[in-house]
Amino acid sequence: MGSYRKLLGFTGGVTLAFAVFQAVIVFSPSLSLYFGAPESLVANMVALVLVGFGVAGILTVFGLYALSGGGYIRALPWVKPMLVIISAVYTLRGLLLIPEILVVMGLLQSAIPIAPRFVVLSLGSLLMGFVCIAGTRSGWHSLPSNGNDLAQ
């Protein structure tokens, strides 16, 4: 099995786990607050559930595309551009790590308090972005070019 398949399979599996986690924490306002939901959103349970399930839905799509690129499920349309988008989203989210570290260290002022756990979450996103980039880049020529190709 190609290394790109393992990398994209890992990306897909972890992303689907994130999706399940996101769907579960929407039913706990305290957990939602702990993991960064704004108080205004947590105060409105309907909005919290809708936004939480929306994020979980996006993560599910991302996970399925990563698994498709790795050949673990049937080829989905637009696998290559979707893997580029997924890589970019994870990496850009992970780049929040830089200002978060500066705030936690007291080198940068912020109106929003940054808990150390947010640094860990950003680091995880950045690493997922790098894993997805590595899998996409190394498997680019083997990835299906359209939804009719079967991932090998």
C-alpha positions as CSV (number, residue, x, y, z in Angstrom):
1,M,0.0,0.0,0.0
2,G,1.4,3.4,-1.0
3,S,2.4,5.8,1.8
4,Y,0.0,8.4,0.4
5,R,-2.9,6.0,1.0
6,K,-1.8,5.6,4.7
7,L,-1.5,9.4,5.1
8,L,-4.9,10.1,3.5
9,G,-6.5,7.2,5.4
10,F,-5.1,8.6,8.7
11,T,-6.4,12.1,7.7
12,G,-9.8,10.7,6.9
13,G,-10.1,8.6,10.1
14,V,-9.0,11.4,12.4
15,T,-11.3,13.9,10.6
16,L,-14.3,11.5,11.0
17,A,-13.4,11.2,14.7
18,F,-13.4,15.0,14.9
19,A,-16.8,15.0,13.3
20,V,-18.3,12.6,15.8
21,F,-16.7,14.5,18.7
22,Q,-18.2,17.8,17.3
23,A,-21.6,16.3,17.0
24,V,-21.5,15.0,20.6
25,I,-20.2,18.1,22.4
26,V,-23.1,20.2,21.0
27,F,-25.3,18.6,23.6
28,S,-23.1,19.8,26.4
29,P,-22.9,23.6,26.7
30,S,-20.1,23.3,29.2
31,L,-18.0,21.2,26.9
32,S,-18.8,23.5,24.0
33,L,-17.6,26.5,26.0
34,Y,-14.5,24.6,27.0
35,F,-13.6,23.9,23.4
36,G,-14.1,27.4,22.3
37,A,-17.7,28.1,21.4
38,P,-18.6,31.7,22.2
39,E,-20.9,32.3,25.1
40,S,-23.5,33.9,22.8
41,L,-23.8,30.7,20.8
42,V,-23.9,28.5,23.9
43,A,-26.8,30.6,25.3
44,N,-28.9,29.6,22.3
45,M,-29.2,25.8,22.3
46,V,-30.9,25.6,18.9
47,A,-28.2,27.7,17.3
48,L,-25.5,25.7,19.1
49,V,-26.9,22.4,17.7
50,L,-27.3,23.8,14.2
51,V,-23.8,25.2,14.1
52,G,-22.3,22.2,15.7
53,F,-24.0,19.8,13.3
54,G,-23.0,22.0,10.4
55,V,-19.3,21.8,11.4
56,A,-19.7,18.1,12.0
57,G,-21.2,17.7,8.5
58,I,-18.3,19.6,6.9
59,L,-15.8,17.5,8.8
60,T,-17.6,14.4,7.6
61,V,-17.4,15.4,4.0
62,F,-13.7,16.2,4.5
63,G,-13.1,12.8,6.1
64,L,-14.9,11.0,3.3
65,Y,-12.9,12.8,0.7
66,A,-9.6,11.9,2.4
67,L,-10.7,8.3,2.6
68,S,-11.7,8.4,-1.1
69,G,-8.3,9.8,-2.0
70,G,-6.6,7.0,-0.1
71,G,-8.7,4.4,-1.9
72,Y,-10.5,3.2,1.2
73,I,-14.0,4.1,-0.2
74,R,-15.1,4.6,-3.8
75,A,-13.8,7.6,-5.7
76,L,-15.7,10.8,-5.2
77,P,-15.9,13.6,-7.7
78,W,-13.3,16.3,-7.5
79,V,-11.0,14.4,-5.1
80,K,-7.9,16.3,-6.1
81,P,-9.3,19.9,-5.6
82,M,-11.1,18.8,-2.4
83,L,-7.9,17.4,-0.9
84,V,-6.2,20.7,-1.7
85,I,-9.0,22.5,0.1
86,I,-8.9,20.2,3.1
87,S,-5.1,20.6,3.4
88,A,-5.5,24.4,3.2
89,V,-8.3,24.5,5.8
90,Y,-6.4,22.4,8.3
91,T,-3.1,24.3,7.7
92,L,-4.7,27.8,7.8
93,R,-6.5,26.9,11.0
94,G,-3.3,25.5,12.4
95,L,-1.4,28.7,11.7
96,L,-3.4,30.3,14.5
97,L,-0.8,28.5,16.6
98,I,1.6,31.4,16.1
99,P,-0.4,34.3,17.6
100,E,-1.8,31.9,20.2
101,I,1.6,31.0,21.5
102,L,2.6,34.7,21.5
103,V,-0.5,35.5,23.6
104,V,0.0,32.6,26.0
105,M,3.6,33.7,26.5
106,G,2.5,37.3,27.1
107,L,4.4,38.7,24.1
108,L,1.2,39.8,22.4
109,Q,-2.0,41.3,23.9
110,S,-5.4,39.9,23.0
111,A,-8.9,41.0,23.9
112,I,-9.8,37.3,23.8
113,P,-8.1,35.1,26.4
114,I,-6.2,32.1,24.9
115,A,-6.2,29.0,27.0
116,P,-3.2,26.6,26.5
117,R,-5.6,23.9,25.2
118,F,-6.3,26.2,22.2
119,V,-2.6,26.0,21.4
120,V,-2.8,22.2,21.4
121,L,-5.9,22.3,19.1
122,S,-4.1,24.6,16.7
123,L,-1.0,22.3,16.7
124,G,-3.2,19.3,15.9
125,S,-4.8,21.2,13.0
126,L,-1.4,22.2,11.7
127,L,-0.2,18.6,11.9
128,M,-3.3,17.3,10.2
129,G,-2.8,19.9,7.4
130,F,0.8,18.7,6.9
131,V,-0.3,15.0,6.9
132,C,-3.0,15.8,4.3
133,I,-0.6,17.9,2.2
134,A,2.0,15.0,2.3
135,G,-0.6,12.4,1.3
136,T,-2.1,14.6,-1.5
137,R,1.3,15.6,-2.9
138,S,2.9,12.1,-2.8
139,G,-0.2,10.5,-4.3
140,W,-1.2,13.2,-6.8
141,H,-0.6,11.1,-9.9
142,S,-2.4,8.1,-8.4
143,L,-5.4,10.0,-7.2
144,P,-8.6,9.7,-9.2
145,S,-9.1,12.5,-11.7
146,N,-12.9,12.3,-11.5
147,G,-15.6,10.4,-9.8
148,N,-15.6,7.6,-12.4
149,D,-12.1,6.5,-11.7
150,L,-11.6,3.9,-9.0
151,A,-8.9,4.7,-6.4
152,Q,-6.4,1.9,-6.5
